[in-house]
Amino acid sequence: MESIMKYLVVVVCLCAFGGSALADASCTARAAEKKLAGAALTSFMKKCEEDAAAVCDADSKSKNLSRAALDSHMKKCIADAVGKK
């Protein structure tokens, strides 16, 4: 039951972000647009990174990645979504 709920959350995230919205605007760019600072920025970035991790995790599962490939994919995918270089 818990895995079904996680799957549904990922699907909702994918729908909410339009599939590739994370690639369109990074968390850092969206935070700058909203002119966030201090605690609001920290909270926004934490939530945004968690959402990105969920989307990246679903993507890696759909690609059947494991071990080093999974680690590399997750690291790059989350960094791209957050806006880290």
PyMOL Python script that loads the backbone (N, CA, C, O; Angstrom):
from pymol import cmd

cmd.read_pdbstr("""\
ATOM      1  N   MET A   1       0.828  -1.192   0.000  1.00  0.00           N
ATOM      2  CA  MET A   1       0.000   0.000   0.000  1.00  0.00           C
ATOM      3  C   MET A   1       0.872   1.255   0.000  1.00  0.00           C
ATOM      4  O   MET A   1       0.577   2.222  -0.702  1.00  0.00           O
ATOM      5  N   GLU A   2       1.943   1.232   0.789  1.00  0.00           N
ATOM      6  CA  GLU A   2       2.832   2.390   0.863  1.00  0.00           C
ATOM      7  C   GLU A   2       3.504   2.651  -0.482  1.00  0.00           C
ATOM      8  O   GLU A   2       3.672   3.803  -0.881  1.00  0.00           O
ATOM      9  N   SER A   3       3.887   1.583  -1.180  1.00  0.00           N
ATOM     10  CA  SER A   3       4.535   1.763  -2.483  1.00  0.00           C
ATOM     11  C   SER A   3       3.553   2.334  -3.505  1.00  0.00           C
ATOM     12  O   SER A   3       3.952   3.090  -4.391  1.00  0.00           O
ATOM     13  N   ILE A   4       2.287   1.981  -3.390  1.00  0.00           N
ATOM     14  CA  ILE A   4       1.279   2.535  -4.288  1.00  0.00           C
ATOM     15  C   ILE A   4       1.133   4.036  -4.042  1.00  0.00           C
ATOM     16  O   ILE A   4       1.010   4.820  -4.983  1.00  0.00           O
ATOM     17  N   MET A   5       1.148   4.423  -2.781  1.00  0.00           N
ATOM     18  CA  MET A   5       1.035   5.843  -2.439  1.00  0.00           C
ATOM     19  C   MET A   5       2.244   6.616  -2.963  1.00  0.00           C
ATOM     20  O   MET A   5       2.097   7.721  -3.485  1.00  0.00           O
ATOM     21  N   LYS A   6       3.428   6.041  -2.826  1.00  0.00           N
ATOM     22  CA  LYS A   6       4.631   6.707  -3.340  1.00  0.00           C
ATOM     23  C   LYS A   6       4.534   6.863  -4.849  1.00  0.00           C
ATOM     24  O   LYS A   6       4.889   7.908  -5.396  1.00  0.00           O
ATOM     25  N   TYR A   7       4.059   5.834  -5.514  1.00  0.00           N
ATOM     26  CA  TYR A   7       3.892   5.882  -6.965  1.00  0.00           C
ATOM     27  C   TYR A   7       2.918   6.995  -7.352  1.00  0.00           C
ATOM     28  O   TYR A   7       3.172   7.749  -8.291  1.00  0.00           O
ATOM     29  N   LEU A   8       1.809   7.093  -6.630  1.00  0.00           N
ATOM     30  CA  LEU A   8       0.823   8.128  -6.923  1.00  0.00           C
ATOM     31  C   LEU A   8       1.394   9.521  -6.714  1.00  0.00           C
ATOM     32  O   LEU A   8       1.108  10.433  -7.489  1.00  0.00           O
ATOM     33  N   VAL A   9       2.198   9.690  -5.673  1.00  0.00           N
ATOM     34  CA  VAL A   9       2.822  10.982  -5.418  1.00  0.00           C
ATOM     35  C   VAL A   9       3.744  11.360  -6.577  1.00  0.00           C
ATOM     36  O   VAL A   9       3.754  12.507  -7.024  1.00  0.00           O
ATOM     37  N   VAL A  10       4.511  10.394  -7.055  1.00  0.00           N
ATOM     38  CA  VAL A  10       5.415  10.652  -8.179  1.00  0.00           C
ATOM     39  C   VAL A  10       4.620  11.022  -9.425  1.00  0.00           C
ATOM     40  O   VAL A  10       4.989  11.951 -10.144  1.00  0.00           O
ATOM     41  N   VAL A  11       3.552  10.314  -9.678  1.00  0.00           N
ATOM     42  CA  VAL A  11       2.716  10.614 -10.846  1.00  0.00           C
ATOM     43  C   VAL A  11       2.139  12.021 -10.732  1.00  0.00           C
ATOM     44  O   VAL A  11       2.132  12.769 -11.709  1.00  0.00           O
ATOM     45  N   VAL A  12       1.662  12.381  -9.560  1.00  0.00           N
ATOM     46  CA  VAL A  12       1.104  13.722  -9.361  1.00  0.00           C
ATOM     47  C   VAL A  12       2.191  14.777  -9.572  1.00  0.00           C
ATOM     48  O   VAL A  12       1.944  15.813 -10.189  1.00  0.00           O
ATOM     49  N   CYS A  13       3.391  14.510  -9.060  1.00  0.00           N
ATOM     50  CA  CYS A  13       4.502  15.455  -9.257  1.00  0.00           C
ATOM     51  C   CYS A  13       4.817  15.608 -10.734  1.00  0.00           C
ATOM     52  O   CYS A  13       5.034  16.718 -11.219  1.00  0.00           O
ATOM     53  N   LEU A  14       4.842  14.498 -11.441  1.00  0.00           N
ATOM     54  CA  LEU A  14       5.130  14.563 -12.872  1.00  0.00           C
ATOM     55  C   LEU A  14       4.068  15.364 -13.609  1.00  0.00           C
ATOM     56  O   LEU A  14       4.380  16.141 -14.512  1.00  0.00           O
ATOM     57  N   CYS A  15       2.826  15.174 -13.225  1.00  0.00           N
ATOM     58  CA  CYS A  15       1.747  15.930 -13.858  1.00  0.00           C
ATOM     59  C   CYS A  15       1.832  17.412 -13.491  1.00  0.00           C
ATOM     60  O   CYS A  15       1.635  18.281 -14.339  1.00  0.00           O
ATOM     61  N   ALA A  16       2.123  17.687 -12.236  1.00  0.00           N
ATOM     62  CA  ALA A  16       2.192  19.071 -11.780  1.00  0.00           C
ATOM     63  C   ALA A  16       3.329  19.823 -12.442  1.00  0.00           C
ATOM     64  O   ALA A  16       3.199  21.007 -12.757  1.00  0.00           O
ATOM     65  N   PHE A  17       4.429  19.149 -12.651  1.00  0.00           N
ATOM     66  CA  PHE A  17       5.580  19.799 -13.267  1.00  0.00           C
ATOM     67  C   PHE A  17       5.546  19.702 -14.781  1.00  0.00           C
ATOM     68  O   PHE A  17       6.456  20.200 -15.444  1.00  0.00           O
ATOM     69  N   GLY A  18       4.559  19.097 -15.326  1.00  0.00           N
ATOM     70  CA  GLY A  18       4.434  19.000 -16.769  1.00  0.00           C
ATOM     71  C   GLY A  18       5.514  18.143 -17.409  1.00  0.00           C
ATOM     72  O   GLY A  18       5.857  18.331 -18.576  1.00  0.00           O
ATOM     73  N   GLY A  19       6.042  17.213 -16.651  1.00  0.00           N
ATOM     74  CA  GLY A  19       7.027  16.297 -17.203  1.00  0.00           C
ATOM     75  C   GLY A  19       8.428  16.851 -17.230  1.00  0.00           C
ATOM     76  O   GLY A  19       9.345  16.231 -16.691  1.00  0.00           O
ATOM     77  N   SER A  20       8.621  18.008 -17.846  1.00  0.00           N
ATOM     78  CA  SER A  20       9.973  18.537 -17.967  1.00  0.00           C
ATOM     79  C   SER A  20      10.093  19.949 -17.404  1.00  0.00           C
ATOM     80  O   SER A  20      11.038  20.666 -17.730  1.00  0.00           O
ATOM     81  N   ALA A  21       9.169  20.342 -16.585  1.00  0.00           N
ATOM     82  CA  ALA A  21       9.221  21.695 -16.039  1.00  0.00           C
ATOM     83  C   ALA A  21      10.446  21.902 -15.164  1.00  0.00           C
ATOM     84  O   ALA A  21      10.957  23.017 -15.066  1.00  0.00           O
ATOM     85  N   LEU A  22      10.918  20.844 -14.530  1.00  0.00           N
ATOM     86  CA  LEU A  22      12.115  20.992 -13.720  1.00  0.00           C
ATOM     87  C   LEU A  22      13.304  21.394 -14.584  1.00  0.00           C
ATOM     88  O   LEU A  22      14.171  22.143 -14.136  1.00  0.00           O
ATOM     89  N   ALA A  23      13.350  20.912 -15.795  1.00  0.00           N
ATOM     90  CA  ALA A  23      14.443  21.281 -16.693  1.00  0.00           C
ATOM     91  C   ALA A  23      14.264  22.711 -17.205  1.00  0.00           C
ATOM     92  O   ALA A  23      15.243  23.379 -17.536  1.00  0.00           O
ATOM     93  N   ASP A  24      13.033  23.173 -17.270  1.00  0.00           N
ATOM     94  CA  ASP A  24      12.757  24.510 -17.785  1.00  0.00           C
ATOM     95  C   ASP A  24      13.178  25.600 -16.810  1.00  0.00           C
ATOM     96  O   ASP A  24      13.734  26.617 -17.224  1.00  0.00           O
ATOM     97  N   ALA A  25      12.928  25.404 -15.550  1.00  0.00           N
ATOM     98  CA  ALA A  25      13.278  26.401 -14.546  1.00  0.00           C
ATOM     99  C   ALA A  25      13.802  25.690 -13.305  1.00  0.00           C
ATOM    100  O   ALA A  25      13.074  24.942 -12.653  1.00  0.00           O
ATOM    101  N   SER A  26      15.051  25.926 -12.989  1.00  0.00           N
ATOM    102  CA  SER A  26      15.639  25.277 -11.825  1.00  0.00           C
ATOM    103  C   SER A  26      15.074  25.885 -10.543  1.00  0.00           C
ATOM    104  O   SER A  26      14.475  26.961 -10.556  1.00  0.00           O
ATOM    105  N   CYS A  27      15.274  25.187  -9.467  1.00  0.00           N
ATOM    106  CA  CYS A  27      14.824  25.683  -8.163  1.00  0.00           C
ATOM    107  C   CYS A  27      15.466  27.032  -7.863  1.00  0.00           C
ATOM    108  O   CYS A  27      14.812  27.940  -7.350  1.00  0.00           O
ATOM    109  N   THR A  28      16.741  27.153  -8.185  1.00  0.00           N
ATOM    110  CA  THR A  28      17.456  28.400  -7.934  1.00  0.00           C
ATOM    111  C   THR A  28      16.851  29.547  -8.741  1.00  0.00           C
ATOM    112  O   THR A  28      16.684  30.653  -8.225  1.00  0.00           O
ATOM    113  N   ALA A  29      16.526  29.286  -9.990  1.00  0.00           N
ATOM    114  CA  ALA A  29      15.928  30.319 -10.841  1.00  0.00           C
ATOM    115  C   ALA A  29      14.546  30.718 -10.334  1.00  0.00           C
ATOM    116  O   ALA A  29      14.207  31.901 -10.300  1.00  0.00           O
ATOM    117  N   ARG A  30      13.754  29.726  -9.943  1.00  0.00           N
ATOM    118  CA  ARG A  30      12.412  30.038  -9.424  1.00  0.00           C
ATOM    119  C   ARG A  30      12.491  30.804  -8.121  1.00  0.00           C
ATOM    120  O   ARG A  30      11.676  31.694  -7.877  1.00  0.00           O
ATOM    121  N   ALA A  31      13.467  30.471  -7.269  1.00  0.00           N
ATOM    122  CA  ALA A  31      13.643  31.196  -6.008  1.00  0.00           C
ATOM    123  C   ALA A  31      14.039  32.650  -6.284  1.00  0.00           C
ATOM    124  O   ALA A  31      13.576  33.564  -5.602  1.00  0.00           O
ATOM    125  N   ALA A  32      14.888  32.853  -7.276  1.00  0.00           N
ATOM    126  CA  ALA A  32      15.295  34.208  -7.643  1.00  0.00           C
ATOM    127  C   ALA A  32      14.117  35.006  -8.186  1.00  0.00           C
ATOM    128  O   ALA A  32      13.967  36.189  -7.879  1.00  0.00           O
ATOM    129  N   GLU A  33      13.275  34.352  -9.001  1.00  0.00           N
ATOM    130  CA  GLU A  33      12.084  35.025  -9.537  1.00  0.00           C
ATOM    131  C   GLU A  33      11.160  35.482  -8.423  1.00  0.00           C
ATOM    132  O   GLU A  33      10.564  36.558  -8.486  1.00  0.00           O
ATOM    133  N   LYS A  34      11.054  34.637  -7.394  1.00  0.00           N
ATOM    134  CA  LYS A  34      10.179  34.952  -6.262  1.00  0.00           C
ATOM    135  C   LYS A  34      10.849  35.866  -5.248  1.00  0.00           C
ATOM    136  O   LYS A  34      10.215  36.305  -4.288  1.00  0.00           O
ATOM    137  N   LYS A  35      12.132  36.155  -5.460  1.00  0.00           N
ATOM    138  CA  LYS A  35      12.923  37.023  -4.573  1.00  0.00           C
ATOM    139  C   LYS A  35      12.887  36.524  -3.132  1.00  0.00           C
ATOM    140  O   LYS A  35      12.671  37.294  -2.197  1.00  0.00           O
ATOM    141  N   LEU A  36      13.104  35.206  -2.973  1.00  0.00           N
ATOM    142  CA  LEU A  36      13.094  34.611  -1.645  1.00  0.00           C
ATOM    143  C   LEU A  36      14.433  34.830  -0.949  1.00  0.00           C
ATOM    144  O   LEU A  36      15.479  34.914  -1.594  1.00  0.00           O
ATOM    145  N   ALA A  37      14.382  34.920   0.372  1.00  0.00           N
ATOM    146  CA  ALA A  37      15.602  35.070   1.166  1.00  0.00           C
ATOM    147  C   ALA A  37      15.365  34.466   2.546  1.00  0.00           C
ATOM    148  O   ALA A  37      14.225  34.279   2.971  1.00  0.00           O
ATOM    149  N   GLY A  38      16.449  34.167   3.230  1.00  0.00           N
ATOM    150  CA  GLY A  38      16.378  33.676   4.603  1.00  0.00           C
ATOM    151  C   GLY A  38      15.666  32.345   4.722  1.00  0.00           C
ATOM    152  O   GLY A  38      15.896  31.423   3.938  1.00  0.00           O
ATOM    153  N   ALA A  39      14.790  32.261   5.726  1.00  0.00           N
ATOM    154  CA  ALA A  39      14.085  31.019   6.021  1.00  0.00           C
ATOM    155  C   ALA A  39      13.168  30.591   4.873  1.00  0.00           C
ATOM    156  O   ALA A  39      13.014  29.398   4.612  1.00  0.00           O
ATOM    157  N   ALA A  40      12.571  31.546   4.203  1.00  0.00           N
ATOM    158  CA  ALA A  40      11.686  31.217   3.077  1.00  0.00           C
ATOM    159  C   ALA A  40      12.481  30.559   1.954  1.00  0.00           C
ATOM    160  O   ALA A  40      12.013  29.603   1.335  1.00  0.00           O
ATOM    161  N   LEU A  41      13.684  31.072   1.693  1.00  0.00           N
ATOM    162  CA  LEU A  41      14.544  30.490   0.665  1.00  0.00           C
ATOM    163  C   LEU A  41      14.968  29.081   1.054  1.00  0.00           C
ATOM    164  O   LEU A  41      14.923  28.166   0.232  1.00  0.00           O
ATOM    165  N   THR A  42      15.373  28.909   2.292  1.00  0.00           N
ATOM    166  CA  THR A  42      15.801  27.597   2.775  1.00  0.00           C
ATOM    167  C   THR A  42      14.681  26.582   2.664  1.00  0.00           C
ATOM    168  O   THR A  42      14.896  25.465   2.191  1.00  0.00           O
ATOM    169  N   SER A  43      13.494  26.958   3.094  1.00  0.00           N
ATOM    170  CA  SER A  43      12.336  26.073   3.038  1.00  0.00           C
ATOM    171  C   SER A  43      11.974  25.732   1.597  1.00  0.00           C
ATOM    172  O   SER A  43      11.719  24.571   1.276  1.00  0.00           O
ATOM    173  N   PHE A  44      11.952  26.735   0.735  1.00  0.00           N
ATOM    174  CA  PHE A  44      11.620  26.524  -0.674  1.00  0.00           C
ATOM    175  C   PHE A  44      12.625  25.584  -1.333  1.00  0.00           C
ATOM    176  O   PHE A  44      12.232  24.659  -2.045  1.00  0.00           O
ATOM    177  N   MET A  45      13.909  25.812  -1.104  1.00  0.00           N
ATOM    178  CA  MET A  45      14.944  24.996  -1.728  1.00  0.00           C
ATOM    179  C   MET A  45      14.879  23.555  -1.233  1.00  0.00           C
ATOM    180  O   MET A  45      15.078  22.624  -2.014  1.00  0.00           O
ATOM    181  N   LYS A  46      14.603  23.360   0.052  1.00  0.00           N
ATOM    182  CA  LYS A  46      14.498  22.009   0.599  1.00  0.00           C
ATOM    183  C   LYS A  46      13.331  21.269  -0.055  1.00  0.00           C
ATOM    184  O   LYS A  46      13.484  20.123  -0.479  1.00  0.00           O
ATOM    185  N   LYS A  47      12.180  21.907  -0.140  1.00  0.00           N
ATOM    186  CA  LYS A  47      10.995  21.295  -0.746  1.00  0.00           C
ATOM    187  C   LYS A  47      11.223  21.029  -2.230  1.00  0.00           C
ATOM    188  O   LYS A  47      10.849  19.975  -2.744  1.00  0.00           O
ATOM    189  N   CYS A  48      11.830  21.975  -2.902  1.00  0.00           N
ATOM    190  CA  CYS A  48      12.086  21.832  -4.328  1.00  0.00           C
ATOM    191  C   CYS A  48      13.050  20.676  -4.593  1.00  0.00           C
ATOM    192  O   CYS A  48      12.849  19.910  -5.535  1.00  0.00           O
ATOM    193  N   GLU A  49      14.087  20.543  -3.777  1.00  0.00           N
ATOM    194  CA  GLU A  49      15.040  19.447  -3.942  1.00  0.00           C
ATOM    195  C   GLU A  49      14.381  18.100  -3.656  1.00  0.00           C
ATOM    196  O   GLU A  49      14.680  17.114  -4.331  1.00  0.00           O
ATOM    197  N   GLU A  50      13.493  18.044  -2.670  1.00  0.00           N
ATOM    198  CA  GLU A  50      12.775  16.801  -2.379  1.00  0.00           C
ATOM    199  C   GLU A  50      11.873  16.414  -3.560  1.00  0.00           C
ATOM    200  O   GLU A  50      11.804  15.244  -3.938  1.00  0.00           O
ATOM    201  N   ASP A  51      11.195  17.393  -4.128  1.00  0.00           N
ATOM    202  CA  ASP A  51      10.336  17.130  -5.288  1.00  0.00           C
ATOM    203  C   ASP A  51      11.172  16.648  -6.477  1.00  0.00           C
ATOM    204  O   ASP A  51      10.782  15.726  -7.194  1.00  0.00           O
ATOM    205  N   ALA A  52      12.317  17.283  -6.669  1.00  0.00           N
ATOM    206  CA  ALA A  52      13.210  16.888  -7.761  1.00  0.00           C
ATOM    207  C   ALA A  52      13.709  15.468  -7.554  1.00  0.00           C
ATOM    208  O   ALA A  52      13.800  14.695  -8.508  1.00  0.00           O
ATOM    209  N   ALA A  53      14.032  15.120  -6.314  1.00  0.00           N
ATOM    210  CA  ALA A  53      14.510  13.768  -6.018  1.00  0.00           C
ATOM    211  C   ALA A  53      13.434  12.735  -6.335  1.00  0.00           C
ATOM    212  O   ALA A  53      13.742  11.658  -6.847  1.00  0.00           O
ATOM    213  N   ALA A  54      12.181  13.051  -6.038  1.00  0.00           N
ATOM    214  CA  ALA A  54      11.092  12.118  -6.334  1.00  0.00           C
ATOM    215  C   ALA A  54      10.936  11.914  -7.839  1.00  0.00           C
ATOM    216  O   ALA A  54      10.742  10.789  -8.299  1.00  0.00           O
ATOM    217  N   VAL A  55      11.020  12.994  -8.597  1.00  0.00           N
ATOM    218  CA  VAL A  55      10.899  12.902 -10.052  1.00  0.00           C
ATOM    219  C   VAL A  55      12.092  12.143 -10.631  1.00  0.00           C
ATOM    220  O   VAL A  55      11.929  11.299 -11.512  1.00  0.00           O
ATOM    221  N   CYS A  56      13.282  12.446 -10.136  1.00  0.00           N
ATOM    222  CA  CYS A  56      14.489  11.769 -10.620  1.00  0.00           C
ATOM    223  C   CYS A  56      14.470  10.286 -10.269  1.00  0.00           C
ATOM    224  O   CYS A  56      14.915   9.449 -11.055  1.00  0.00           O
ATOM    225  N   ASP A  57      13.957   9.967  -9.093  1.00  0.00           N
ATOM    226  CA  ASP A  57      13.860   8.571  -8.676  1.00  0.00           C
ATOM    227  C   ASP A  57      12.920   7.803  -9.603  1.00  0.00           C
ATOM    228  O   ASP A  57      13.220   6.681 -10.011  1.00  0.00           O
ATOM    229  N   ALA A  58      11.795   8.406  -9.929  1.00  0.00           N
ATOM    230  CA  ALA A  58      10.851   7.758 -10.849  1.00  0.00           C
ATOM    231  C   ALA A  58      11.487   7.571 -12.224  1.00  0.00           C
ATOM    232  O   ALA A  58      11.285   6.543 -12.870  1.00  0.00           O
ATOM    233  N   ASP A  59      12.247   8.556 -12.664  1.00  0.00           N
ATOM    234  CA  ASP A  59      12.925   8.465 -13.952  1.00  0.00           C
ATOM    235  C   ASP A  59      13.960   7.344 -13.948  1.00  0.00           C
ATOM    236  O   ASP A  59      14.067   6.587 -14.913  1.00  0.00           O
ATOM    237  N   SER A  60      14.718   7.241 -12.864  1.00  0.00           N
ATOM    238  CA  SER A  60      15.742   6.190 -12.789  1.00  0.00           C
ATOM    239  C   SER A  60      15.109   4.800 -12.735  1.00  0.00           C
ATOM    240  O   SER A  60      15.658   3.844 -13.282  1.00  0.00           O
ATOM    241  N   LYS A  61      13.953   4.688 -12.075  1.00  0.00           N
ATOM    242  CA  LYS A  61      13.260   3.396 -12.029  1.00  0.00           C
ATOM    243  C   LYS A  61      12.719   3.021 -13.406  1.00  0.00           C
ATOM    244  O   LYS A  61      12.744   1.854 -13.796  1.00  0.00           O
ATOM    245  N   SER A  62      12.233   4.018 -14.134  1.00  0.00           N
ATOM    246  CA  SER A  62      11.717   3.717 -15.473  1.00  0.00           C
ATOM    247  C   SER A  62      12.839   3.290 -16.416  1.00  0.00           C
ATOM    248  O   SER A  62      12.600   2.580 -17.393  1.00  0.00           O
ATOM    249  N   LYS A  63      14.058   3.724 -16.120  1.00  0.00           N
ATOM    250  CA  LYS A  63      15.219   3.346 -16.930  1.00  0.00           C
ATOM    251  C   LYS A  63      15.923   2.101 -16.388  1.00  0.00           C
ATOM    252  O   LYS A  63      16.926   1.659 -16.950  1.00  0.00           O
ATOM    253  N   ASN A  64      15.399   1.537 -15.296  1.00  0.00           N
ATOM    254  CA  ASN A  64      15.970   0.348 -14.653  1.00  0.00           C
ATOM    255  C   ASN A  64      17.448   0.511 -14.313  1.00  0.00           C
ATOM    256  O   ASN A  64      18.246  -0.398 -14.543  1.00  0.00           O
ATOM    257  N   LEU A  65      17.811   1.662 -13.768  1.00  0.00           N
ATOM    258  CA  LEU A  65      19.198   1.917 -13.392  1.00  0.00           C
ATOM    259  C   LEU A  65      19.498   1.314 -12.025  1.00  0.00           C
ATOM    260  O   LEU A  65      18.617   1.215 -11.172  1.00  0.00           O
ATOM    261  N   SER A  66      20.740   0.915 -11.829  1.00  0.00           N
ATOM    262  CA  SER A  66      21.156   0.405 -10.525  1.00  0.00           C
ATOM    263  C   SER A  66      22.622   0.730 -10.290  1.00  0.00           C
ATOM    264  O   SER A  66      23.362   1.063 -11.216  1.00  0.00           O
ATOM    265  N   ARG A  67      23.013   0.628  -9.058  1.00  0.00           N
ATOM    266  CA  ARG A  67      24.385   0.836  -8.600  1.00  0.00           C
ATOM    267  C   ARG A  67      24.972   2.162  -9.061  1.00  0.00           C
ATOM    268  O   ARG A  67      24.385   3.218  -8.823  1.00  0.00           O
ATOM    269  N   ALA A  68      26.117   2.116  -9.712  1.00  0.00           N
ATOM    270  CA  ALA A  68      26.836   3.334 -10.097  1.00  0.00           C
ATOM    271  C   ALA A  68      26.037   4.185 -11.073  1.00  0.00           C
ATOM    272  O   ALA A  68      26.046   5.413 -10.980  1.00  0.00           O
ATOM    273  N   ALA A  69      25.349   3.546 -12.003  1.00  0.00           N
ATOM    274  CA  ALA A  69      24.536   4.295 -12.963  1.00  0.00           C
ATOM    275  C   ALA A  69      23.413   5.042 -12.255  1.00  0.00           C
ATOM    276  O   ALA A  69      23.110   6.186 -12.595  1.00  0.00           O
ATOM    277  N   LEU A  70      22.801   4.396 -11.275  1.00  0.00           N
ATOM    278  CA  LEU A  70      21.734   5.027 -10.501  1.00  0.00           C
ATOM    279  C   LEU A  70      22.281   6.214  -9.717  1.00  0.00           C
ATOM    280  O   LEU A  70      21.692   7.295  -9.725  1.00  0.00           O
ATOM    281  N   ASP A  71      23.404   6.011  -9.043  1.00  0.00           N
ATOM    282  CA  ASP A  71      24.006   7.091  -8.252  1.00  0.00           C
ATOM    283  C   ASP A  71      24.357   8.287  -9.129  1.00  0.00           C
ATOM    284  O   ASP A  71      24.072   9.431  -8.777  1.00  0.00           O
ATOM    285  N   SER A  72      24.970   8.014 -10.261  1.00  0.00           N
ATOM    286  CA  SER A  72      25.366   9.081 -11.177  1.00  0.00           C
ATOM    287  C   SER A  72      24.145   9.823 -11.720  1.00  0.00           C
ATOM    288  O   SER A  72      24.118  11.053 -11.764  1.00  0.00           O
ATOM    289  N   HIS A  73      23.144   9.057 -12.129  1.00  0.00           N
ATOM    290  CA  HIS A  73      21.929   9.664 -12.676  1.00  0.00           C
ATOM    291  C   HIS A  73      21.246  10.543 -11.635  1.00  0.00           C
ATOM    292  O   HIS A  73      20.865  11.675 -11.932  1.00  0.00           O
ATOM    293  N   MET A  74      21.090  10.030 -10.420  1.00  0.00           N
ATOM    294  CA  MET A  74      20.413  10.790  -9.365  1.00  0.00           C
ATOM    295  C   MET A  74      21.173  12.082  -9.053  1.00  0.00           C
ATOM    296  O   MET A  74      20.570  13.147  -8.918  1.00  0.00           O
ATOM    297  N   LYS A  75      22.484  11.979  -8.942  1.00  0.00           N
ATOM    298  CA  LYS A  75      23.290  13.150  -8.610  1.00  0.00           C
ATOM    299  C   LYS A  75      23.141  14.227  -9.686  1.00  0.00           C
ATOM    300  O   LYS A  75      22.925  15.396  -9.369  1.00  0.00           O
ATOM    301  N   LYS A  76      23.255  13.838 -10.947  1.00  0.00           N
ATOM    302  CA  LYS A  76      23.161  14.801 -12.041  1.00  0.00           C
ATOM    303  C   LYS A  76      21.741  15.344 -12.193  1.00  0.00           C
ATOM    304  O   LYS A  76      21.546  16.542 -12.397  1.00  0.00           O
ATOM    305  N   CYS A  77      20.766  14.465 -12.095  1.00  0.00           N
ATOM    306  CA  CYS A  77      19.365  14.870 -12.270  1.00  0.00           C
ATOM    307  C   CYS A  77      18.954  15.896 -11.203  1.00  0.00           C
ATOM    308  O   CYS A  77      18.345  16.918 -11.519  1.00  0.00           O
ATOM    309  N   ILE A  78      19.288  15.616  -9.961  1.00  0.00           N
ATOM    310  CA  ILE A  78      18.920  16.532  -8.868  1.00  0.00           C
ATOM    311  C   ILE A  78      19.693  17.838  -8.991  1.00  0.00           C
ATOM    312  O   ILE A  78      19.126  18.915  -8.801  1.00  0.00           O
ATOM    313  N   ALA A  79      20.980  17.752  -9.306  1.00  0.00           N
ATOM    314  CA  ALA A  79      21.783  18.974  -9.463  1.00  0.00           C
ATOM    315  C   ALA A  79      21.230  19.848 -10.584  1.00  0.00           C
ATOM    316  O   ALA A  79      21.180  21.069 -10.443  1.00  0.00           O
ATOM    317  N   ASP A  80      20.820  19.250 -11.679  1.00  0.00           N
ATOM    318  CA  ASP A  80      20.242  19.994 -12.795  1.00  0.00           C
ATOM    319  C   ASP A  80      18.920  20.653 -12.376  1.00  0.00           C
ATOM    320  O   ASP A  80      18.666  21.812 -12.705  1.00  0.00           O
ATOM    321  N   ALA A  81      18.095  19.916 -11.661  1.00  0.00           N
ATOM    322  CA  ALA A  81      16.795  20.444 -11.248  1.00  0.00           C
ATOM    323  C   ALA A  81      16.932  21.570 -10.234  1.00  0.00           C
ATOM    324  O   ALA A  81      16.183  22.546 -10.270  1.00  0.00           O
ATOM    325  N   VAL A  82      17.895  21.426  -9.331  1.00  0.00           N
ATOM    326  CA  VAL A  82      18.098  22.438  -8.295  1.00  0.00           C
ATOM    327  C   VAL A  82      18.809  23.662  -8.873  1.00  0.00           C
ATOM    328  O   VAL A  82      18.580  24.787  -8.430  1.00  0.00           O
ATOM    329  N   GLY A  83      19.654  23.440  -9.842  1.00  0.00           N
ATOM    330  CA  GLY A  83      20.374  24.561 -10.450  1.00  0.00           C
ATOM    331  C   GLY A  83      21.814  24.633 -10.014  1.00  0.00           C
ATOM    332  O   GLY A  83      22.467  25.662 -10.188  1.00  0.00           O
ATOM    333  N   LYS A  84      22.321  23.552  -9.446  1.00  0.00           N
ATOM    334  CA  LYS A  84      23.727  23.503  -9.044  1.00  0.00           C
ATOM    335  C   LYS A  84      24.563  23.093 -10.239  1.00  0.00           C
ATOM    336  O   LYS A  84      24.129  22.277 -11.053  1.00  0.00           O
ATOM    337  N   LYS A  85      25.745  23.645 -10.349  1.00  0.00           N
ATOM    338  CA  LYS A  85      26.631  23.286 -11.460  1.00  0.00           C
ATOM    339  C   LYS A  85      27.843  22.568 -10.962  1.00  0.00           C
ATOM    340  O   LYS A  85      28.704  22.187 -11.755  1.00  0.00           O
TER     341      LYS A  85
END
""", "prot")
cmd.dss("prot")
cmd.show_as("cartoon", "prot")
cmd.util.cbc("prot")
cmd.orient("prot")
